[in-house]
Amino acid sequence: MVHTMNEQTTQSNDTIPSYQVDQFQGLIAKLFQCCQERMQYQSDRFKLPDAELRCLQLFAHERYLTPKGIAHKMNVVKSRVTKIIDGMVRRKLIQRVKDPEDSRITLLSLTPKGQDKLNEINYFLESIHLEVLSQMAPEQRKAVLSNLEVLKASMEAVKELMV
Protein backbone atom coordinates (compact mmCIF):
# COMPACT_ATOMS: atom_id res chain seq x y z
CA MET A 1 0.00 0.00 0.00
CA VAL A 2 1.37 3.43 -1.00
CA HIS A 3 1.00 6.25 1.51
CA THR A 4 1.10 9.94 0.80
CA MET A 5 3.41 12.14 2.85
CA ASN A 6 0.46 13.23 5.03
CA GLU A 7 -0.65 9.66 5.65
CA GLN A 8 2.90 8.66 6.59
CA THR A 9 3.22 11.69 8.89
CA THR A 10 -0.10 10.99 10.59
CA GLN A 11 0.77 7.34 11.02
CA SER A 12 4.19 8.21 12.50
CA ASN A 13 2.79 10.89 14.82
CA ASP A 14 0.80 8.24 16.70
CA THR A 15 4.00 6.82 18.16
CA ILE A 16 6.36 9.84 18.25
CA PRO A 17 5.75 12.43 20.95
CA SER A 18 5.39 15.97 19.60
CA TYR A 19 8.20 17.23 21.87
CA GLN A 20 10.59 14.89 20.03
CA VAL A 21 9.44 16.21 16.67
CA ASP A 22 9.95 19.77 17.96
CA GLN A 23 13.38 18.90 19.36
CA PHE A 24 14.40 17.23 16.08
CA GLN A 25 13.15 20.18 14.05
CA GLY A 26 15.08 22.62 16.24
CA LEU A 27 18.29 20.60 16.09
CA ILE A 28 18.12 20.27 12.31
CA ALA A 29 17.56 24.04 12.02
CA LYS A 30 20.57 24.74 14.29
CA LEU A 31 22.79 22.31 12.35
CA PHE A 32 21.72 23.89 9.07
CA GLN A 33 22.44 27.37 10.44
CA CYS A 34 25.85 26.23 11.66
CA CYS A 35 26.64 24.81 8.21
CA GLN A 36 25.51 28.03 6.52
CA GLU A 37 27.74 30.08 8.83
CA ARG A 38 30.69 27.81 8.03
CA MET A 39 30.02 28.19 4.31
CA GLN A 40 29.96 31.98 4.70
CA TYR A 41 33.21 31.85 6.68
CA GLN A 42 34.74 29.64 3.95
CA SER A 43 33.64 32.05 1.23
CA ASP A 44 35.22 34.95 3.08
CA ARG A 45 38.38 33.02 3.97
CA PHE A 46 39.02 31.79 0.43
CA LYS A 47 37.67 34.95 -1.25
CA LEU A 48 35.23 33.00 -3.39
CA PRO A 49 31.48 33.35 -3.75
CA ASP A 50 29.64 30.38 -2.23
CA ALA A 51 28.49 29.06 -5.62
CA GLU A 52 32.03 29.09 -7.03
CA LEU A 53 33.36 27.40 -3.92
CA ARG A 54 30.75 24.64 -4.16
CA CYS A 55 31.44 24.26 -7.88
CA LEU A 56 35.18 23.99 -7.25
CA GLN A 57 34.51 21.16 -4.81
CA LEU A 58 32.74 19.19 -7.56
CA PHE A 59 36.15 18.73 -9.19
CA ALA A 60 37.49 16.82 -6.16
CA HIS A 61 36.84 13.46 -7.83
CA GLU A 62 36.49 14.52 -11.46
CA ARG A 63 39.15 15.41 -13.99
CA TYR A 64 36.62 17.02 -16.35
CA LEU A 65 33.10 18.31 -15.96
CA THR A 66 30.62 19.76 -18.44
CA PRO A 67 28.46 22.82 -17.78
CA LYS A 68 25.41 20.55 -18.02
CA GLY A 69 26.91 18.15 -15.45
CA ILE A 70 27.68 21.01 -13.09
CA ALA A 71 24.14 22.38 -13.46
CA HIS A 72 22.75 18.95 -12.60
CA LYS A 73 25.04 18.40 -9.59
CA MET A 74 24.45 21.89 -8.21
CA ASN A 75 20.72 21.78 -9.00
CA VAL A 76 20.77 25.13 -10.80
CA VAL A 77 19.81 26.24 -14.30
CA LYS A 78 22.42 26.29 -17.06
CA SER A 79 22.40 30.10 -17.29
CA ARG A 80 23.40 30.30 -13.60
CA VAL A 81 26.19 27.77 -14.18
CA THR A 82 27.47 29.89 -17.07
CA LYS A 83 27.90 32.85 -14.68
CA ILE A 84 29.63 30.63 -12.10
CA ILE A 85 31.96 29.17 -14.73
CA ASP A 86 32.78 32.59 -16.17
CA GLY A 87 33.74 33.82 -12.70
CA MET A 88 35.95 30.81 -12.10
CA VAL A 89 37.63 31.18 -15.52
CA ARG A 90 38.31 34.88 -14.75
CA ARG A 91 39.90 33.83 -11.45
CA LYS A 92 41.95 31.23 -13.39
CA LEU A 93 40.59 28.36 -11.27
CA ILE A 94 39.21 26.37 -14.19
CA GLN A 95 39.79 26.29 -17.93
CA ARG A 96 37.66 25.41 -20.92
CA VAL A 97 38.92 22.52 -23.04
CA LYS A 98 37.40 21.17 -26.26
CA ASP A 99 36.42 17.52 -26.04
CA PRO A 100 38.88 15.67 -28.32
CA GLU A 101 36.11 13.29 -29.39
CA ASP A 102 33.43 15.93 -30.03
CA SER A 103 34.50 19.54 -30.63
CA ARG A 104 30.94 20.74 -29.95
CA ILE A 105 31.36 19.80 -26.28
CA THR A 106 33.26 22.03 -23.91
CA LEU A 107 34.91 20.33 -20.98
CA LEU A 108 36.00 22.15 -17.84
CA SER A 109 39.06 21.24 -15.83
CA LEU A 110 40.96 22.67 -12.91
CA THR A 111 43.98 24.83 -13.55
CA PRO A 112 47.02 24.39 -11.28
CA LYS A 113 45.78 27.45 -9.36
CA GLY A 114 42.34 25.82 -9.05
CA GLN A 115 43.88 22.58 -7.80
CA ASP A 116 45.88 24.51 -5.20
CA LYS A 117 42.73 26.34 -4.05
CA LEU A 118 40.80 23.06 -3.86
CA ASN A 119 43.61 21.51 -1.81
CA GLU A 120 43.51 24.51 0.58
CA ILE A 121 39.75 24.18 0.99
CA ASN A 122 39.95 20.42 1.55
CA TYR A 123 42.68 20.86 4.16
CA PHE A 124 40.54 23.48 5.92
CA LEU A 125 37.47 21.21 5.88
CA GLU A 126 39.45 18.25 7.18
CA SER A 127 40.86 20.33 10.04
CA ILE A 128 37.38 21.66 10.94
CA HIS A 129 35.87 18.16 10.94
CA LEU A 130 38.81 16.82 12.94
CA GLU A 131 38.29 19.58 15.49
CA VAL A 132 34.57 18.81 15.78
CA LEU A 133 35.25 15.09 16.27
CA SER A 134 37.99 15.83 18.81
CA GLN A 135 35.37 17.50 21.03
CA MET A 136 33.86 14.04 21.64
CA ALA A 137 35.03 11.03 23.56
CA PRO A 138 35.80 8.02 21.30
CA GLU A 139 32.57 6.22 22.23
CA GLN A 140 30.52 9.37 21.62
CA ARG A 141 32.23 9.75 18.25
CA LYS A 142 31.25 6.19 17.27
CA ALA A 143 27.67 6.79 18.39
CA VAL A 144 27.40 10.13 16.58
CA LEU A 145 28.76 8.72 13.33
CA SER A 146 26.48 5.69 13.53
CA ASN A 147 23.46 7.87 14.29
CA LEU A 148 24.32 10.24 11.45
CA GLU A 149 24.31 7.24 9.09
CA VAL A 150 20.82 6.36 10.37
CA LEU A 151 19.70 10.00 9.97
CA LYS A 152 21.06 10.17 6.41
CA ALA A 153 19.28 6.93 5.46
CA SER A 154 16.02 8.13 7.03
CA MET A 155 16.22 11.50 5.28
CA GLU A 156 16.92 9.81 1.94
CA ALA A 157 13.94 7.48 2.46
CA VAL A 158 11.66 10.45 3.16
CA LYS A 159 13.07 12.28 0.13
CA GLU A 160 11.98 9.31 -2.01
CA LEU A 161 8.44 9.71 -0.65
CA MET A 162 8.38 13.34 -1.78
CA VAL A 163 8.94 12.44 -5.44
C-alpha positions in Angstrom: 0.0 0.0 0.0 1.4 3.4 -1.0 1.0 6.2 1.5 1.1 9.9 0.8 3.4 12.1 2.9 0.5 13.2 5.0 -0.6 9.7 5.6 2.9 8.7 6.6 3.2 11.7 8.9 -0.1 11.0 10.6 0.8 7.3 11.0 4.2 8.2 12.5 2.8 10.9 14.8 0.8 8.2 16.7 4.0 6.8 18.2 6.4 9.8 18.2 5.7 12.4 21.0 5.4 16.0 19.6 8.2 17.2 21.9 10.6 14.9 20.0 9.4 16.2 16.7 9.9 19.8 18.0 13.4 18.9 19.4 14.4 17.2 16.1 13.1 20.2 14.0 15.1 22.6 16.2 18.3 20.6 16.1 18.1 20.3 12.3 17.6 24.0 12.0 20.6 24.7 14.3 22.8 22.3 12.4 21.7 23.9 9.1 22.4 27.4 10.4 25.9 26.2 11.7 26.6 24.8 8.2 25.5 28.0 6.5 27.7 30.1 8.8 30.7 27.8 8.0 30.0 28.2 4.3 30.0 32.0 4.7 33.2 31.9 6.7 34.7 29.6 3.9 33.6 32.1 1.2 35.2 35.0 3.1 38.4 33.0 4.0 39.0 31.8 0.4 37.7 34.9 -1.2 35.2 33.0 -3.4 31.5 33.3 -3.8 29.6 30.4 -2.2 28.5 29.1 -5.6 32.0 29.1 -7.0 33.4 27.4 -3.9 30.8 24.6 -4.2 31.4 24.3 -7.9 35.2 24.0 -7.3 34.5 21.2 -4.8 32.7 19.2 -7.6 36.1 18.7 -9.2 37.5 16.8 -6.2 36.8 13.5 -7.8 36.5 14.5 -11.5 39.2 15.4 -14.0 36.6 17.0 -16.4 33.1 18.3 -16.0 30.6 19.8 -18.4 28.5 22.8 -17.8 25.4 20.6 -18.0 26.9 18.1 -15.5 27.7 21.0 -13.1 24.1 22.4 -13.5 22.7 19.0 -12.6 25.0 18.4 -9.6 24.4 21.9 -8.2 20.7 21.8 -9.0 20.8 25.1 -10.8 19.8 26.2 -14.3 22.4 26.3 -17.1 22.4 30.1 -17.3 23.4 30.3 -13.6 26.2 27.8 -14.2 27.5 29.9 -17.1 27.9 32.8 -14.7 29.6 30.6 -12.1 32.0 29.2 -14.7 32.8 32.6 -16.2 33.7 33.8 -12.7 36.0 30.8 -12.1 37.6 31.2 -15.5 38.3 34.9 -14.8 39.9 33.8 -11.4 41.9 31.2 -13.4 40.6 28.4 -11.3 39.2 26.4 -14.2 39.8 26.3 -17.9 37.7 25.4 -20.9 38.9 22.5 -23.0 37.4 21.2 -26.3 36.4 17.5 -26.0 38.9 15.7 -28.3 36.1 13.3 -29.4 33.4 15.9 -30.0 34.5 19.5 -30.6 30.9 20.7 -29.9 31.4 19.8 -26.3 33.3 22.0 -23.9 34.9 20.3 -21.0 36.0 22.1 -17.8 39.1 21.2 -15.8 41.0 22.7 -12.9 44.0 24.8 -13.5 47.0 24.4 -11.3 45.8 27.5 -9.4 42.3 25.8 -9.1 43.9 22.6 -7.8 45.9 24.5 -5.2 42.7 26.3 -4.0 40.8 23.1 -3.9 43.6 21.5 -1.8 43.5 24.5 0.6 39.8 24.2 1.0 39.9 20.4 1.6 42.7 20.9 4.2 40.5 23.5 5.9 37.5 21.2 5.9 39.4 18.2 7.2 40.9 20.3 10.0 37.4 21.7 10.9 35.9 18.2 10.9 38.8 16.8 12.9 38.3 19.6 15.5 34.6 18.8 15.8 35.3 15.1 16.3 38.0 15.8 18.8 35.4 17.5 21.0 33.9 14.0 21.6 35.0 11.0 23.6 35.8 8.0 21.3 32.6 6.2 22.2 30.5 9.4 21.6 32.2 9.7 18.2 31.3 6.2 17.3 27.7 6.8 18.4 27.4 10.1 16.6 28.8 8.7 13.3 26.5 5.7 13.5 23.5 7.9 14.3 24.3 10.2 11.5 24.3 7.2 9.1 20.8 6.4 10.4 19.7 10.0 10.0 21.1 10.2 6.4 19.3 6.9 5.5 16.0 8.1 7.0 16.2 11.5 5.3 16.9 9.8 1.9 13.9 7.5 2.5 11.7 10.5 3.2 13.1 12.3 0.1 12.0 9.3 -2.0 8.4 9.7 -0.6 8.4 13.3 -1.8 8.9 12.4 -5.4 
